[in-house]
Amino acid sequence: MNDASLADNPFAARYARDFAASPRNAVIDTLLAHRSWRAFKPDPLPAGTLETLIAAGQSAATSSNMQTWSVVAVEDPARRAELLKLGENQKQILEAPLVLCFVADLSRLAAIADRINHKRAGLDYLELFMVAAIDSALAAQNVCVAAESLALGTCYLGVLRNHPEEVAAFLKLPPMAAVTFGLAIGFPDPKRPANIKPRLAQGSVLHRETYDAAQALAPVADYEVALDAFNKRERNGQPLWGLRSSARVAGPESLSGRDRLKFALRQLGFPLL
Ligand SMILES: Cc1cc2nc3c(=O)[nH]c(=O)nc-3n(C[C@H](O)[C@H](O)[C@H](O)COP(=O)(O)O)c2cc1C
């Protein structure tokens, strides 16, 4: 799949096979052209870019308009070098001029309730942590799409959940706030390109009216072949997708330290009742 055919039909690039769909417009083309960038030029972002991106993030839907998320922008190269250590040396943290740390943030709502002497025990439930985590993800994805529409590259950084307490301390988060993931943002380095990674055929994820478990599995074998070809083109030697994904969830030891996440979140002030 080359750039010419991608421009022609971005759906085909997404599924690594003939696929046509309509309608199409510039927003959909931006979404379909997504790829994670892990190599960035050192160029700073143009003035106002951060604020534009955050406005896009704040435009996402948010549960009951509670807006239970925050974001900490880390731009200072010395601070990014520190964050690099907490991010298992993923070099995009250092290369990208901006790392946004998205926060599931119940602290603001807690303080607001306290200020008006209102009960707020509902915040202690897992449900509210989930609300905050979802809010943060929806905002982040809006930021991601906005950045890509400005020809910037992005890379999510779930790795920031490997050391939740240290990351929270590094960002000086208050209690009831935890980083859900980071997002590295910068100008992609064209010398180290990223390409569109194919996804499962829609038959795997799209069910009509009721869930069909057999249908969910049917496209997997073909997908593994397509993704393997992609990985070989990228010179990225990896086991087949099913094996690699299974290895990622094999046991607590496969979770990069995140098997203790519930404990860490409780340390950070989320009772998770
Ligand atoms: C919540 C989340 C966390 C992620 N964490 C990381 C990460 O720590 N490091 C990384 O290099 N990529 C990370 N990724 C990127 C995924 O690996 C990537 O989206 C996936 O392989 C699909 O590739 P694509 O984005 O290029 O289509 C993360 C993605 C998401 C959604």
The ligand as an SDF file (V2000), in Angstrom:
LIG
                    3D

 31 33  0  0  0  0  0  0  0  0999 V2000
   -4.0120    4.2210   25.9180 C   0  0  0  0  0  0  0  0  0  0  0  0
   -2.8580    3.9140   24.9890 C   0  0  0  0  0  0  0  0  0  0  0  0
   -1.5890    3.7500   25.4980 C   0  0  0  0  0  0  0  0  0  0  0  0
   -0.4970    3.5640   24.6510 C   0  0  0  0  0  0  0  0  0  0  0  0
    0.7540    3.4910   25.1760 N   0  0  0  0  0  0  0  0  0  0  0  0
    1.8120    3.4400   24.3630 C   0  0  0  0  0  0  0  0  0  0  0  0
    3.1300    3.5090   24.9060 C   0  0  0  0  0  0  0  0  0  0  0  0
    3.3350    3.5860   26.1190 O   0  0  0  0  0  0  0  0  0  0  0  0
    4.1700    3.5160   24.0460 N   0  0  0  0  0  0  0  0  0  0  0  0
    3.9830    3.4460   22.6900 C   0  0  0  0  0  0  0  0  0  0  0  0
    4.9950    3.4680   21.9640 O   0  0  0  0  0  0  0  0  0  0  0  0
    2.7460    3.3690   22.1540 N   0  0  0  0  0  0  0  0  0  0  0  0
    1.6660    3.3690   22.9460 C   0  0  0  0  0  0  0  0  0  0  0  0
    0.4000    3.3280   22.4260 N   0  0  0  0  0  0  0  0  0  0  0  0
    0.2140    3.2780   20.9570 C   0  0  0  0  0  0  0  0  0  0  0  0
   -0.2690    1.9080   20.4890 C   0  0  0  0  0  0  0  0  0  0  0  0
    0.7690    0.9740   20.5720 O   0  0  0  0  0  0  0  0  0  0  0  0
   -0.7690    2.0720   19.0620 C   0  0  0  0  0  0  0  0  0  0  0  0
   -1.8590    2.9420   19.0380 O   0  0  0  0  0  0  0  0  0  0  0  0
   -1.1550    0.7270   18.4440 C   0  0  0  0  0  0  0  0  0  0  0  0
   -0.0520   -0.1170   18.2900 O   0  0  0  0  0  0  0  0  0  0  0  0
   -1.7920    0.9280   17.0660 C   0  0  0  0  0  0  0  0  0  0  0  0
   -0.8640    1.6010   16.2100 O   0  0  0  0  0  0  0  0  0  0  0  0
   -1.2260    2.9870   15.5240 P   0  0  0  0  0  0  0  0  0  0  0  0
   -1.6000    3.9630   16.5920 O   0  0  0  0  0  0  0  0  0  0  0  0
    0.0300    3.4010   14.7870 O   0  0  0  0  0  0  0  0  0  0  0  0
   -2.3550    2.7330   14.5960 O   0  0  0  0  0  0  0  0  0  0  0  0
   -0.7010    3.4780   23.2510 C   0  0  0  0  0  0  0  0  0  0  0  0
   -2.0010    3.5970   22.7470 C   0  0  0  0  0  0  0  0  0  0  0  0
   -3.0650    3.8180   23.5920 C   0  0  0  0  0  0  0  0  0  0  0  0
   -4.4570    3.9810   23.0180 C   0  0  0  0  0  0  0  0  0  0  0  0
  1  2  1  0
  2  3  1  0
  2 30  2  0
  3  4  2  0
  4  5  1  0
  4 28  1  0
  5  6  2  0
  6  7  1  0
  6 13  1  0
  7  8  2  0
  7  9  1  0
  9 10  1  0
 10 11  2  0
 10 12  1  0
 12 13  2  0
 13 14  1  0
 14 15  1  0
 14 28  1  0
 15 16  1  0
 16 17  1  0
 16 18  1  0
 18 19  1  0
 18 20  1  0
 20 21  1  0
 20 22  1  0
 22 23  1  0
 23 24  1  0
 24 25  2  0
 24 26  1  0
 24 27  1  0
 28 29  2  0
 29 30  1  0
 30 31  1  0
M  END
$$$$
